[in-house]
Amino acid sequence: MIKLIKFCIVGSVNTLITLATFYILNKILQINYLTSSLFGYVLGMINSYILNKRWTFQNRDKKVIAQFIKFTIVNLISLGINLFVIYILVDKLNIDSMVSQIFATVFSTISNYVGSKVLVFSSSKERQQTS
């Protein structure tokens, strides 16, 4: 339960980074909403890897490159979910892009937590227990 709480705290910071970046790029600089969402997500993802590895999951795995590749794959799936949801809400349902981004973040956060916990930051002991 503590890991979930920490993940939510890190996620809140990531969400602030993502939404602030999205707002600046899309609303102020008038950059396309999908491009703005992508850049915001990438910045949040980098922050997420660092904080979740060191603080949330206190992961000491030395195979950082392999772990980061798994982390990136999980986040690309979450990003795909995010972009799909925001596309449907903005282009098909005509909902404001900022509101849509907030809603899409909920879906991508769920997939990201599950993937991070199970595939990226779990110890070999935890993986054996779930097998």
WOKA-V744864 format. One record per residue. N is the residue number from 1. SS is DSSP state (~ for helix, > for strand, _ for the rest). PHI is phi as a letter, one per 20 degrees, with the letter a starting at -180 (NA if undefined). NEAR is the number of other C-alpha atoms within 12 Angstrom. Layout:
n=N ss=SS phi=PHI near=NEAR
n=N ss=SS phi=PHI near=NEAR
//
This chain:
n=1 ss=_ phi=NA near=10
n=2 ss=~ phi=f near=12
n=3 ss=~ phi=f near=25
n=4 ss=~ phi=f near=21
n=5 ss=~ phi=f near=16
n=6 ss=~ phi=f near=23
n=7 ss=~ phi=f near=33
n=8 ss=~ phi=f near=24
n=9 ss=~ phi=f near=20
n=10 ss=~ phi=f near=31
n=11 ss=~ phi=f near=35
n=12 ss=~ phi=f near=23
n=13 ss=~ phi=f near=23
n=14 ss=~ phi=f near=32
n=15 ss=~ phi=f near=33
n=16 ss=~ phi=f near=25
n=17 ss=~ phi=f near=25
n=18 ss=~ phi=f near=36
n=19 ss=~ phi=f near=35
n=20 ss=~ phi=f near=26
n=21 ss=~ phi=f near=29
n=22 ss=~ phi=g near=37
n=23 ss=~ phi=f near=30
n=24 ss=~ phi=f near=23
n=25 ss=~ phi=f near=24
n=26 ss=~ phi=e near=26
n=27 ss=~ phi=e near=19
n=28 ss=~ phi=e near=14
n=29 ss=_ phi=e near=14
n=30 ss=_ phi=m near=15
n=31 ss=_ phi=e near=20
n=32 ss=_ phi=g near=20
n=33 ss=~ phi=f near=34
n=34 ss=~ phi=f near=32
n=35 ss=~ phi=f near=24
n=36 ss=~ phi=f near=30
n=37 ss=~ phi=f near=42
n=38 ss=~ phi=f near=31
n=39 ss=~ phi=f near=27
n=40 ss=~ phi=f near=33
n=41 ss=~ phi=f near=42
n=42 ss=~ phi=f near=27
n=43 ss=~ phi=f near=25
n=44 ss=~ phi=f near=34
n=45 ss=~ phi=f near=37
n=46 ss=~ phi=f near=24
n=47 ss=~ phi=f near=25
n=48 ss=~ phi=f near=39
n=49 ss=~ phi=g near=37
n=50 ss=~ phi=f near=26
n=51 ss=~ phi=f near=26
n=52 ss=~ phi=f near=36
n=53 ss=~ phi=f near=32
n=54 ss=~ phi=e near=20
n=55 ss=~ phi=d near=23
n=56 ss=~ phi=f near=28
n=57 ss=_ phi=e near=30
n=58 ss=_ phi=l near=20
n=59 ss=_ phi=e near=24
n=60 ss=_ phi=d near=19
n=61 ss=_ phi=g near=18
n=62 ss=_ phi=e near=12
n=63 ss=_ phi=e near=15
n=64 ss=~ phi=f near=19
n=65 ss=~ phi=f near=13
n=66 ss=~ phi=f near=15
n=67 ss=~ phi=f near=24
n=68 ss=~ phi=f near=26
n=69 ss=~ phi=f near=18
n=70 ss=~ phi=f near=24
n=71 ss=~ phi=g near=36
n=72 ss=~ phi=f near=28
n=73 ss=~ phi=f near=21
n=74 ss=~ phi=g near=31
n=75 ss=~ phi=f near=35
n=76 ss=~ phi=f near=26
n=77 ss=~ phi=f near=25
n=78 ss=~ phi=f near=31
n=79 ss=~ phi=f near=37
n=80 ss=~ phi=g near=26
n=81 ss=~ phi=f near=28
n=82 ss=~ phi=g near=34
n=83 ss=~ phi=f near=34
n=84 ss=~ phi=f near=26
n=85 ss=~ phi=f near=29
n=86 ss=~ phi=f near=35
n=87 ss=~ phi=f near=29
n=88 ss=~ phi=f near=21
n=89 ss=~ phi=f near=24
n=90 ss=~ phi=e near=24
n=91 ss=~ phi=f near=17
n=92 ss=~ phi=e near=14
n=93 ss=_ phi=d near=14
n=94 ss=_ phi=l near=14
n=95 ss=_ phi=e near=19
n=96 ss=_ phi=g near=21
n=97 ss=~ phi=f near=34
n=98 ss=~ phi=f near=29
n=99 ss=~ phi=f near=22
n=100 ss=~ phi=f near=30
n=101 ss=~ phi=f near=41
n=102 ss=~ phi=f near=29
n=103 ss=~ phi=f near=27
n=104 ss=~ phi=f near=34
n=105 ss=~ phi=f near=35
n=106 ss=~ phi=g near=24
n=107 ss=~ phi=f near=24
n=108 ss=~ phi=f near=33
n=109 ss=~ phi=f near=38
n=110 ss=~ phi=f near=25
n=111 ss=~ phi=f near=26
n=112 ss=~ phi=f near=41
n=113 ss=~ phi=f near=34
n=114 ss=~ phi=f near=23
n=115 ss=~ phi=f near=23
n=116 ss=~ phi=f near=39
n=117 ss=~ phi=f near=31
n=118 ss=~ phi=e near=24
n=119 ss=~ phi=d near=26
n=120 ss=~ phi=e near=34
n=121 ss=_ phi=d near=41
n=122 ss=_ phi=f near=29
n=123 ss=_ phi=f near=23
n=124 ss=~ phi=f near=16
n=125 ss=~ phi=f near=11
n=126 ss=~ phi=f near=15
n=127 ss=~ phi=f near=14
n=128 ss=~ phi=f near=10
n=129 ss=~ phi=f near=10
n=130 ss=~ phi=e near=12
n=131 ss=_ phi=e near=8
//
